[in-house]
Structure formats: structure tokens, C-alpha cells
Amino acid sequence: MKKIVLMLSVILLLSGCYKDDINDLKNDVNNLKERMAQYENLLDVLNKRLYVVSYETKDGNYVITMSDGSKLSVRNASSFIEIGENGNWWIDGIDSGNKAIAEEGKAPKIAIGQNGNWFINDEDTGVSAAAQKGKDAAEIISVSITNGIMTFTFADGRTISIPANTPEITLTSPNGGFVLDKMRWFKVLPQIKYPVGATYKWLVNNEEVSSTADLLYIFGVAGTYNIELIAKNGVGEDSKTFTVTVNEKAYNNKITQVFDFLPAPGQFTNELPNGKITDTDETMRLKAETALTANGMVSLGGFGGYIVFGFDHTVINKEGNDFIVLGNAFNDWAEPGIIMVSYDSNENGKPDDEWFEIAGSEHNKATTIKNYEITYYKPETEPTNLNEPNYIRWTDNQGATGYLAKNQWHRQSFYPLWKGETLTYKGTFLKSNIYDKSGVGNNWANPAYEWGYADNWANGDVRAQIDISWAVNAKGESVKLKGIDFVRVYNSNRAEGGWLGEVSTEINGFKDLNLP
């Protein structure tokens, strides 16, 4: 019985040893596969001519991001060797004290010497490589980066080198340097080599002003400015500095150009300014421009009627309110127009860039209708009844229809005489505050919205002022505009106040609050 027990014990012991050997062998095979896969991945990177754009340590491994977005993970706690800011070799974050001499475009020769120290270019660094000594030939013992080359050194002395590229900035300065007038756009388009994974920082007199590759900036004060661009990725950084001379310049604080003008039907249409059947879009644009540049007034008519104008400078988005669109609002009678703004991003001097809406107090209310459309129909004849209620028919995209009434106080045609049989206008519809104070139709009021519109509050009221920072894009997202070059205003209401006629936005100028 004792023999049987002894024999069984031996068998179990041998069986346990055999299982351990099998497990060890499996682990060795798996480790070998892992090391070979790592080696093959590096060769694949070379074949694809990829380059390193960043690296980081993670859980004891090096995670290396390539130019195609792929990632390599270097295991086995390989040492990291680089040239420090003091010009010495640094090994795993420790200064070896040895001056680095690395030939441009070549990787250093890295090995473990007989004494167990790291040797770089056959020189003893004095730093122990004990953790890497005795590794299998297929294992990576070090990762080094010098002169834009990342090198993987294996225990048997083999190396694989991959370009590790710091962003390179090329910036061409005009003869005599950069010179411009204040309140004008300053745009710089540097060429960036190896931009993948790079971040950017623009500094004006040591203050960060932008984080994009290109610089779009505006100087509000004359002087000399020091500009620096820093481009950085996980490998390193490059920087360029230059100066900009900004000259003093005097500007007109008013509208200097009208680009487009189309009033909707209304009681002042064809009066402010005078319109005739022989006019064209261009002659009416010119009439509106003549009126507004001479401090006159134009009417935008009913809902959707609009005007687009500009200035002889860029209106800067400074802290607080920036401008006023002048109108003729007065106590208890507002005729609010929605304000759109744009800047000349393509530098062609035309308002053909992206538009942004000044999101005033009514913008997100449940009664506000986005993407509203209304179509007006030209009457076949002018009515003999000077107060004809069913004068100019309209329909909208909400399924409603109605008429713009004739008003005895204005006997000209209310329909733009130079236009065709129908006119369609689009925009954001705001529910009017209009109401009959008397209850019998002889005392109408249209209180102003809280803030953010043209012809809404009296020009001298602070609530008439507009902050460019209120601008939103077509998705309703807030945008950070540095300045604006163009303004578009359109009537936001479709409302009538009895004998006072329809609510029609009027414009009689513009004031840049940054100018005297």
C-alpha cells in the first residue's frame, strides 16, 4: 500500500512539473510571437514610409503614434534615450552628464557594455543598463530620439530607425516687414511641414491670441507688435518670431457702402428711397447708399425686407458692446429688425462669406419661427379705396395667408415697382409685441424687445447697442468673431397697427462704438 502511495506521489509530481514546463513553453512562444509582431510592425512602418508624430508612456510601455494615425506599443520596459535641453544624453529621464554628439540625420549607436553600462557611440555614459541586460535578441532594449530620428535598438544590436518629425514652420516676410493700418485684418498663412498631430499657439506681445495654424488678427491701436508662432507635437516644437508695424488711420464712423437693398411691400416702400418702375436692383441699391451715406433714412417694408451695408474699416469685437444700427424707434413704438454680421474671410471686399445672426432676446423663445418664408403677390391694379384691407396678398410656409392693408397716408404703390409678380423672403420670424392700448383701434403700441435688434430702442438708449459676441452660426452655436465688415438687417415682424400701418424697420445709419 505504501508503494502505491509513493508511486502515485511521484506521478503527480512529474505531472505537475510537466504542466509547468508546458506552461513555460507556451509563455515563451507567446512572448516570441509578441516580440516578432513588434518587429514586423516596425518593418511595416518603414515600408509605408510613415513617421512618428508623438509618443507617450503608458503603464510602463511606450505608445508611439504614426503619421497615419496608427499606434505602436513598445513593451518590455525599454529604456528611453534622448538629448536633453542642456545638450547631454538623458537616459530614462536622468542626466548622464555626457555631452551628446549626434551626427545630423543619423541615429546614435547604442549598446550595453561589458560593465553593464549604457554606451552611446562607443562612449561609456556611466549609467547602468541592468534592467535591460540579458534580454533575448528579439527584444527592444532602448528607444532613442535624436535629430528627428527615433531608433529602436534590439538586444542583438540590430536597429530600426523611423523619422520622428517635429513640425517645421516656414514663414515668408515681405520686404520691409509686415506693415498695415490699424482696424484692418492681418492674415498670416505659414507653411507647416509635418503638421500631423501638431498644436499651435500664436502670441502677440507675449499674449496668446489664437490656437490655429493660420493667424487672423486685427490691431485696434497703432504701434509695433512682436508676433510668435509655436508649433508643437509629441516629438518636439518649432517657433518663428517676427514684428508687425501698425500705422495710425482715421476712419468714418458711418455706413460707407450699400451692397444690396430689397424692401418688402410696405407703406414706405417706393418712398424711402423713391422707387420707380424704371428702376433696377442696382439703381435702388445706389439710392439706398446715397441716402445712408448722407445720414438719410431707408425703410425695409414688411417682414423680410432687407439691406446689406459695410464700412471703411473693420468693427472690432472688444469687451462689451460694439455698435448700434441706427433707426427711428421711440417710446412704445419699436419696429425691430434682425441683425446679421459677417467678416471678409476671403478678402475680396464683398459680403459673400458666412453670415452670423445676432441672437437677441427673442432668439430662443417658443414663439420664434426659424427658417420662416413669406411670399408677397403683386396686385393687378392699385385699389381705389385708400384704406383697402385686402391690398397685397401673402402666403407663408406655415400654412397661413393674409393681406397687407392699404394706408391712406401713403398713396404710392406699396409693392416694389421694379420687381416681378412675386417676392419671397426668408429669415427668423419674431412674434410682435403690438397691441391696441385703446381697445377701439385708435391708440396702438409696439413695445421693444429686451435687447439685440435694430430700430428697437431709441438710438441713445444703451439697450440699442449690440455686442458682436452675441453672434451665432446657422446651427445656433455661439461663435467668437474677432470683428465684422458687413451687416445685414431685415424686418423680423409681420404685424399691423391699424391706421398706423404695418410694422416696418427703418435704418438711418450705423455707429461703431470703438470710434469717436
Disulfide bonds with the S-S distance in Angstrom:
none
